[in-house]
Amino acid sequence: MDSSQTLSLPTLIAGPIVRHCDHSSMTLWLVSSRPLEAPVLTLNGNRHQPHIDEIPLGEAAWMYLLRVSADGLLPEGKAVSYDLSEDKRSLLFDMDGLTYSGDSLPNVIFSSHIHSLLHGSCRNPHHHSGDALVAADTLLAEASAERPALLMLSGDQVYIDDIAGPMLYAIKQVIELLKLRQEDFVGTPLTGSDKIDYTPANMYQRYKGLLPHTQYPAKTALWRWYINHPIFTSSIADNHLVSFAEMSALYLLVWSPELWHLIDIPKSPQGLGGKRLTQWQKEWEHLLAFRAGLTQVRRLMAHLPTYMIFDDHDITDDWNLTAKWEEAAYGHAFSKRIIGNALLSYCLFQGIGNAPAKFESVITDLKATLSPPRLAASEQDALIDRLLKFEDWHFHLDTQPRLVVLDTRTRRWRSESNLAKPSGLMDWEALMDFQQQLIGQEKVIIVSAAPMFGVKLIEAVQRTATLLGGSLLVDAENWMAHPGSAGALLSMFMHRKTPQEFIILSGDVHYSFAYDVRIRFRHASPNIYQITSSGIKNQFPEKLLPWFDKLNGWLYGYFSPLNLFTKRKRMLIRGRRPNGERSKRLVNQSGIGLVHLSDSGAPSRIAVLHADMRQTEFLPPREH
């Protein structure tokens, strides 16, 4: 990158994104192309000197977490405009498309009482479906009603393991443009990230070439599949990202339009032909549509307090699914580095904004490790070791209802009978910590990446595959897969000191549904609502889901005796009807969940806003 390229970069290349907010504090996340000189945050005309965390990602990429604290900073339900300035010059005023009609600056509205919210997961840039975050922004732009209190992203905000060829080509250009931090590799023939070949002819080959492979056979009916199988188990990991620079570039490209204006991606690159060229061109078309909506996505996250929690694709497919997977993944130096880089990028681009006070000491280590022009392998590995042991990714908001966001990935209850069986999504200690968040609350919103109450037929298929040794083939992770965690979870809902109203927000599965759940044979059962919205830009295979929907209704419907043979036999589960459909329960179209709450904490309206602006409302079950 020459000096003319450096000078042509806009000051802000990602953000601003509004992160954790309460009555007395506001957090703003952004990335600039140069160090900012004494930045000032102005709220409703009042200047504030923020607490500044500045972390270098490259010579022309500086991540900032800016925090302002003051009594009464964000009055309840009132719009507060904000500006970021440097030497009395606004950095936001002239940003294209950052504000809604009639506003000169972005604004945030904090509400401690959650009357409505947006939630969703699974946003894959090259999927053929539309981007529901664009629809959410359009809703805010057009709405005269109350603005949602927050945006909750419940996993797979990025797909580290599923990268389109044109996106990888764009990532390479961003790395060069911003001179992102390079690193040395161990456990692979490549000596460092700067040795990666990004020519299109060499793409789509990482799954068989670059990614490390397992060295053990599994003694099951599927042993041939396991022998020397890649540790990274996604079937679409042809361009799986490996370096911290690649992952940083991906985040910058999925959250902001700025860098797309400075790169060029050919539609028909030299060196590709046949099926790979066709694949490239199809991905290229989908990425063009994705890029077109990014200005609106940036505007949405500049106005709504935004919270995020990881699921597997934010790191890699099947992350920590089984203890056997963990042995293979963390026992290989290069695979551990790849996973560590993904967790490091999650920490910077997602995690620290949820609850900044939890990450004070981690931020100190981040600054020290990322400061050198080239990452030092020993320091990078030490930081990765710390992040892999970190147990505070979960968080909660002291709102009404309380919002409790679970980490279902790093504190797992490993199977003691067979290391190849799925681990419980949370171990005993994590579940007890979770229960403490519930005691004494009358109403609560729980965010669990995977549904706590999923589609029983699909869970039965996953259980059958697990018995045959194929848990990795069918992504066999659900709350009922591990008897210990399933039993502990279900007992919480029956505990008489836990809330009367539970709303569970989930994603992960690439389809949407809503269940009303009660405890059988119990007077004054708590009201439990499982609300799943997935994906924001992803879908389940179109021809397969209708069959699962029908078979699930036949086999596990309201009156089916098969329900008595499941771990949830004490629970009465009834599916809500999308737009009043008689028998359909599952919706397979990209969208983002929109939930309205009554004062009691129960949902008054459950809907999915689709990318085409249509809405699917889940109506309550019919009374029998």
N, C-alpha and C positions, 0 to 999 in steps of 0.2 A: 504494500500500500504506500503510495507516494504522498507527499504533503498536500497536493491538490485534492486527493481523495479524502484525506483527513479533514480538510477545510470544508468539503462539500457535505459532510455528515451533519444531520440536524443535531441540536443539542440533546433532545430527548429521543431515544431510539426505542423505548418501551415504557409504557405507563403514561400518565400516573394511574395507579390502581389503589383504590381506597381499601385498606385492610382493617385491622381491629379498631373498633370504635366503642366508646361509651360516653357517658355524660361529661366526663372530665378528661378525655383523651381522644386523639385521632392519629392514625398511622397511615402514612402514604409510602407506597413502594414505586420505584422507577429505576430505569437504567439510562445513563447519559453517555455521550460519546467523549466526554472529557471531565476532569474533576470540576465540581462546582465550587465556586468561591463564596463562602459564607451564605448559603441559601437561607431564605426567609419564607416562612409560611404565613400568609395573611388570610384570616378567617373573618368574614363580614367586615372587612376594612381594618381589623385589628392585627397588627404585626406581631408574630411570635418567632422567637429563635428556637428552632426545633432541636431535639436530641438527634444527632446525626451518626448513623452507622454507614460508613463508606467502605465498600469492598471491591477491589479491582478484579475484573474478569479478563481484561486484556488491555493493550495500550490505548484502545479507543472504546472501552466499555467499562463503565463504573456503576455498580449497583448501589442504590441508596435506600435505606429505610429511615424515614423521617418521622419523628414522634413529637407531638405537642401535647402538653398537659396543663390544665388550668381548671379551677372550679367553674362549673357551668359552661364549659367550652362548647358543648353541643346540647342546646335546649331540646327538651322532649318534643319530637314531631315537627321541628322548625327547620326550614331549609337554610343551610349555612353555606354561602359561597366561599370558595377558597382559591388562592393563587399561590404559585411558587415563583419567587423572584430572586434575582442575583444582581447585586449592585443596583437595586431599585428598578431593574428591567424584568418584566414579566416573561416567564418561560412558557406560560400556558395560553396567554391571551390570543395569540395568532395561530395556535395549532388547529389544523384543518379538521372540522367535524367533531370537535371535542365537547361542544355544548349543545343543549336543546334549544329549540326556537325561542327567541326573545331573551336568551341569557348570553352575557358576555364572558362568563366564567362558569366552570363546573360547580356543582353544589352537592352536599350530602345531607341526608335527613336521618338522624338517629332516633330510633324508637326502642325503648326498653320493653314495651308491650308489643309482642309480635302478633299482628292481626293478619298478616299475609307474608309469604316469602316465596322465592324462586329456588328450585333445587334440581340438580341433574348430574349426570356423569357421562363419561365415554364420548370424547370429542376427537375423532380421527379425521385429520385434514383432507385425506384423499378418498374418504368414503363417498359414495355417490349421492348420499342424502344431503339435505340442506343443513345449514348451521343454525340450530335453534337459539343460540345466543344473539344472533342477528334479529330474530323474531322478538326476543325479550327486549332488546333495545327499541325496536319499533313500538312495542307495547308501551314502554315508558314514554316514548316521544309523543304518542297519541293519547295516552291515558289522562283523563281528567279525575279519575278516582285516586285513592290513596296509593302512594308508592310502596312496593314491597319493602319490608324492613331490611332484608339482606338477600344476598345470593350465596347459596351453599352448593359448592362443587364437591361431590362425594366420591371422586376417584376417576382415574384414567383421564386426567386433564391433558396429558400428553401420552403418546405411545412410543416409548423409547425403543421397543422391539419391533414395531411395524412402521417402517419408513418407506415412503415412495421414492423411486429413483430420482425423479425431478426434485423432490425435497432434499435428498442427500446432496444433489448437485448445488442446490441453493445454500445448504449448510456449509459446504466447502467454501463458497464465495463469502459468506458472512465471516467465517473464521479468518480468511485472508483480509477482508475489509477492516475488521476490528482488531486484528492481531490478537486473537483470543489465546489464552494460556495453553501452551503445548506441554506434553508430559512424556516421560520415559515409561516403557512397558517392560514387564517381566512375564515369563511363562508363555511367550509367543515369539515367532521368528521376527516380527516387526520390533525394531528397537525403540520406536517412539511414535507418537500420534502424528508427527510431521512426515512420517514415511507412508502414510495411508494413500493409496492410489484412488483418486476420485474420478478417473475417466469413465464415461458411461459404459464402455466395453467391459470394465471390471466390476460393475455394480451387480447386485442381485446374487452375490457369491459368498457372502460372509457366513451364511448358515453352514455351508459345507467346508469352507476354508478357514476363515479367520477365527470363528468362535470355538472355544475349547470344547472337547468331547468328554463324556463319561468314560470310565475305564472298568466299570463293573457290569456284569449281567444280572438281571433280576430273575429270580427263580419263580416265574409265573408262566401262564399260558401266552403271555405277550413278550417272552424273553427276547425274541429276535429284534423287536422294536427298540428295546433298551440297550442292547449291546453296542457300545461305541456310539451311542446317540448323543447329539449335542446337549450340553448342560442346559442351554437356553432352549426351552421346549416349545416355543411358539412355532407353528408350522409356516408362519409368514415372516420369519426373522432374517430374510435374505439381506436386509440392509440394517440389521440391529446396530444401534449406535454403541460405541465403545469408549470414546474419550470424553473428558469433561468439557472440552471445547465444543465438540459436536452437540452435546446435550444443552449447553448454554445457548448455542446458536438456534437450536430447535425452539426453545422457549421464546426467544426473541421473535422468531418467525410466526409463532402461533398466537401471540398476544398483541401484536402491533403491526400496522401497515408500513411503518417507516422504511425498514430495510428492503422490503420488496421493490421499492422504487429504484434501488441502487444495484440490483442484480438482474441477470438475464439468464433465462432457462430456455434452451432450444427445444422445439417441438419434436424434431427428428434428428437426434444427435448421431454423429458418426460412430461406428463401431457396434451399434445395436441393430438387430434385424429379427425378422420372424416374430415369435410370440413375445419376446422381450421388448421389441420396438412397439408392438401393439399395446402391451402393458404400460410402457412409458407414456405413450400418447394419451391413453385413457386417464392415467394418473395426472398428467399435465393438465387436461381439461378440468378435472375435479379440483386441482389446486388453484386454477385461475378463478373458479367460482368461490372457493374458500377465501382467497386473497381479497376478493371484491367486498367481502363483508367485514373485514378486520377494522375498518374505521369505526363502524358501529359497535363492534365488540369492545374496542378500547373505550368508547364513550360510555357504554353500559357499566364497565368496571371502574370508571372514574366517578360514577354517581352512586353506586350501591356498595355498602360495606360487603366485602367479598371474603369468604372463608373457604378453605380447601383442606382435604385430607386425601392421602394416597390410597390407591388400590394397586393391583399387581403391575399393570402396564406402565404406570409412572416409574417403575423400576425395571421389571421384566415379567413376562408371562409366567404364571404359576409361582411367583415369588413366595418362598417359604411354605409351599403347599404341603410338603411332607418333610420329615426329618431326614429321609434318604436324599431328597433334593438338596437340603441344606448341607449335608456332608459333602456332596459332590461340588456344589457351587462355591462354598467357602473354603474347601480344601484345595482349590486350584488358584494359583496366584492371579492369573489374568481374569478369570471369571469373578473373583472377589473384587478386583479393581473395577471391573465394569459395573457390578452391582453397587459398589461404593461410590463410583462417579455419579450414578443415577440418584442415589440417596443424597449425595452432596448437592446436586443440582436441585432436587426437590426441596432440600432445606433452604437454599437461597431464594428460589423462585416461588415457593409456595409456603413452606412450613413456618419460617420465622415471622411472617406477617400475621399468623393466627393468634399468637400469644407471645409478643416480643419479649416480655419479661422472663419467660422460661428459657430463652436462648442467650442470655447475656454472656455466659462463659463460652458457649459455642461460638458466638460471633467473634469473640477475641481470637479464638483458634482459627476461624475462617480468614480473618484479616491477615494473620501471620503466615498462614500456609499459602494464600493466594497472592501475596505481594510480589514474590520474585517473578522475573520475566518468564522463566520456565519452572514448572512445578518440580520441586525436589521429591524424588520417589519416596524417601524415608518419611518425610513430613506428611506427604499426601496419604501414605498408607496408615500413618499414626492417626491422622484426622478421620480416615475412613473407619478405623477400628473404634474410635470414640463414637462415631455416628451409629455404627452397627450395634453398639451397646447402649445407646441412648434410649430411655424408656419414657420419654415425656412428649411424644408426638401428639397424644390425645389432648383435648382441651374442652372447656365448657364456657358458655356465656351466661352471666347472671341476669338473664332476661325473664320475662313472663310470657310463656312458660320458659323454664330453664332449658337451654339447648346444650346437649351433651354429645360431643363428637368422639367416636371410638376409633382407636387404633386397632384394627383387626389383622395386622400384618406382622408386627415385630415382637409380640408377646404371646406366642402360640403355645397351645397345650399339645405337646408332641405325643404321638401314639406310643404306648409302652409295649403293646403286643406285636406290632409290626411297623418298622420304621418307614415302610413304603405306603402305609395308610395315611389318609389326610389328617393333618394336625387340627386340633380345635382352634377356632379363630381367635380365642383369647384364653390364656391360662387362668388357673384358680386365683392367683394374686390380682391379675388385671380385672377379673370379674368382680372380685370383692371391692376393688377400688371403684369400679363402676357402680356397684350397689350403694356405696356410700354417697354417691352423687344423687341417688334417687330418694333416699330416706328423708322423710320430712317434706317432700315436695307433693303438691296436690296435682300438678300437671307437668309434663315434661315432653320435650322433643328429643328423640334419639337419632343420631346419624350413624348408620352402619352401612358400610360400602355394600356388603352382601345382604340381601333380605333376611331378616330373622325368620320370617314365615314365607317360604318360597313356594314354587309350584311343585306339588308333591310328586307328580309323575316324573318330572325332570330330576328331582332328587333321588327317586327310585332308580332311574337309569344310571345316575352317577354312583349310587351304592353298588349296583350290579357290576359296573365297570371296575370299581375298587376291589370287589371280591375276586375279579379276574386279573387283578394286578395292573389295571389301566387307568389309575386315578389321574395321571397326567394327561391322558388322551381326552378326557371329558371335562377337565377343569373341575374335578370333584371336590369343591370346597363350598360347604354351606354349613349353617349353624347346627344342623342335625347330624352332620357326618361324624362327629366325635361324641361319644356318649357322655363323657365328663362335662364338656362345655355345654352340650345340649341340656343336660339335667340341671346344671347350675343356672343357666339362663332361664329356663322355664320356671324354676323355683322362684326367681325374682318377681315374676309377674304374679305369683301366688302369695308373695309376702304381704302381710297386711299393713306394713308401714311404708310401702312403696306407693306411687301415685295412683290416683283414680283414673287419670286420663294419660294414655301413652300415644304419642304419634311417632312412628318409626319411618324415617326417610332413608331410602336405599337406592342403589343404582346397579351397576355391574353387569346385568343380564342381557342388555340390548333390547328389552321390551318393557312395556309399562303395565302396571296393574295396581289394584287397591283391594285390600281385604279388611273386613271387620272381624275382630277376634274377641271372643269371650271365653271365660273359664266355665267348663261344663259343671252342672250340679252345684253351683255356688251362688248363693244369694248375694246381690250387690257386687257382682264381678267387676273388676276394672274394665274400662273401655280401651281397647287396643286397636290401633289403626296402622296396618302395614301399607305404606305408600311407596311405590317403586316407580321411578322415572328414569328410563335409559333407552337410547343414548341421545345425547345432545347432537352428535353427528355420527351416528352408527345405528345399525339395525341387526336383528336376528335374521338368519336365512329365510327369505320370504315364503318359500314353499313348505318349510318344515314347521313353523310355529303354529299355523292353524290346526295341524294334526295333533300337536302336543296339547293345544287348547281343548280340542274336542275329547281326546282320550282322557285328559285330566278330569274333565267334567263327568265323563262316564264312570271312571274308576274311583275318583275321590270326591264326588259331588257331596252335597249337603247330607243326603240320606245314606251314603255308601258305608257299609260295614267295614270296608278296608281301612277307614280312618282309625279304627280301634287297634290296628296293628302297627301304627306309627308312633314315634316318640311323642307326638303332639296329641295323643288320644284324649288328654284332659282339656284340650282347647277346641272350641267350636269356631271354625273358620268359614266365613262366607264371603264370596267374591262380589265386589261391586260391579255394576253393569256400565260399560263404556257407552255413553250416549243412550242409555236405556236398552241396550241390546238384550235379547232374551237369553241367549246361551253363551255368547262370546264374553270372555273375561280378559284376554290379553290383547294389547295394542302394539302393533309392530310398525311404528313410524317415528322417525327422529323427532325429538321434542324436549321441552324443559318443563318440569313440574311447577305448577302454580297452586299453592294451598292457602286457603283462607281459614282463619280460626275464629271461633266464638270466644266469648269471655271465659267460658268454662275450660277452654283448652282443647275442646273437641273440634275437628275440622268441620266447617260449615260448607265448604266447597272444595272438592278435589278435582283438579283438571291437569291436562297436559297441553301446553301451547306448542303447536307444531311449527316447523320452519316455514310453512306456507301461510301461517297466521290463523289457520283453523284451530279450534280447540276441541279436545275430547274431555267430556266431564264424566267422572265416575259416580254414578248415582247409587244410593244405598240399596242393599239387597231387598227384594220384595218380601213382605211379611207372609208367612205361611199360615 
